[in-house]
Structures are given as structure tokens and as C-alpha cells.
Amino acid sequence: MKDPAQFDRYVPADIARPLPTGWYGHLHNIYIQYAAERGIPTMLAMMWLIGKVLWDFASALRGKPSSTEARFVLHGAIAVILAILAEGLLEYNLGDSEVLTLFLAMIAFGYVAKEAADVAGSRA
């Protein structure tokens, strides 16, 4: 924490003082942060979920979607997810609402594109 004196300004007034001894920050790694904050099983479940999303999108691409838009969105979703995961090694980026929103939106867009590709494939 850069300025510990500022920390006290953001602690609610109804919280008893002095605060318990401890470190009031975050780790600069989403994997370690999730494991420390929520437990190793939760971190592993999160990694499985993200792996499942990437597998689903890659499987949809292997099915050769006829729609250029679906391919574009699936490639883009995979790229954004991999970029966020790589950057997560150096920062707790999914703790920021704008990054988390982008991450979740790209997953949603990818599944919409996958569904569109599946529907188009079933018509052919």
C-alpha cells in the first residue's frame, strides 16, 4: 500500500479501532489471490471454468463456422481471455470492475457466436 495513512479514511466509522494486525492489500496475481482469499478448490474451479470456456470456443472454431462474424468473435474472445489470464500473472486484474466486465462480456459474446455457428451448421 503506497500511503497507509490514507487507508483509515476508507474504513467505515462503525468498525472498532484499532484494526486487527494484518496486511490490508491484495496480491499481484489472480491465481494466488483467489487461492488465498477463497481457497485452492475455488481457484481450481475457476481455472476449470475458464479452460472449459476456451475449449468450447476452440471446438466451435474447429467446426469451421461458415459465418465470418462468428469466427471473428470466437477468435477475439479467445484472445481477450488469454490476454487477461497472462496479465493476471502480474496483477490482480479481475479485481477491477472494468477488466472483469470485459472478461465476462467476452465470454458471453463468445457463447453467442458459438450458438450462432452451431445453428448455422445444423442448417447446412
N, C-alpha and C positions, 0 to 999 in steps of 0.2 A: 504494500500500500504506500503510495507516494507521500501522503500527508495524514498521518494518524490523527492529528488534531481535528481534521475535518470529519472524520468518521463519526464522532459523537454528535455532530449536527444532524445526522440522519437516523439516529437511533430514536425510536418513539419515546416520548416523555414518560409513558407509564411503565417502562422497563426499569427494573430495580438497578441501582448503581451500588457499588462498582460492578461492571460487567465481569462475567467469569473469565478467568485467564484463558487465552486461546488466540488463535490466528483467525482473523475475520477477512479473509480474502478468497480468491479462487485459484485453482491450479491452472497452469497454462497448457493444458492438454485435455481434450474432451474425454478421452478414454480413461485416463487416470481420475479425472474429476467425477465422471459417472460412477466409477468403481468405488471411489472414496465416499461420495455423497449418497449413493443409492445402493451400493453393494455390487460385488462382482457378478452375481447372476443377472442383475439388471443390465449391466454393461454388456454381458454376453448376449442377452436377449435383444438389446438394441443393435448389436453388430449382426446378429442373425437376421433381424428385420431388414436392415439396410442391405445385407447380402441377398436376401430374398427379392427385394425391390430391383436391385441391379440384375439379378438372374432373370426376373420376369421381363425386364426391358430388353436385355440381350437376347432372350428367347424370341421375343416379338420381332427383333431385327433379323434373327436367323430365319424367321418365317418369310422373309422377303416381302414386307408390306408394299403394296402397289402405290400407296399414297406417298408422294414426296413430302408432304407436310408431316405425316406420321413418322417417317424416318427422321426428318429434321428434329422434331420434338423429342423422339426417343434418344437420338444421339446427344442432343442438348441436355436432356435430363441426366443421362449418364455422366456427361462431362461436368455438370454442376455438382452432382453428388460426389464424384471422385475428387473434385477440387476442394469442396468443403471438408471432406474426410482428410485429405492431405494437409490442409491448413489447420485442421483440428489437432494435428500433432504438436503444433506450436502455440496454439491459443484456444481458449475455451469459447470458440465461436458460436456454438449452438446455445450458449447462454445469452446471446444478444438477440433481441426480438426480430431485428431486420434480417439477420442471417437465418434464423430459424424459420421465419416466414418464407423466405426464398427457398429454403430446403424443402419445406412441406409443400409449397406451391409446385415446385418442380416434380415432386413425387406424384402429386395429383395430376399435373399436366401429362406426365409420362403414362399414367394409367388410362387417362382419357385417350391418348394417342394409341396405346396398346389395344384398347377396346375398339377403337375405330378401325385399326388394322385387322383385328380379329373378325369384325363384322364384314369388312370388305373382302377378306379372304374366304369367308364362308359363302359369299355370293358368287365367287368365281368358280 
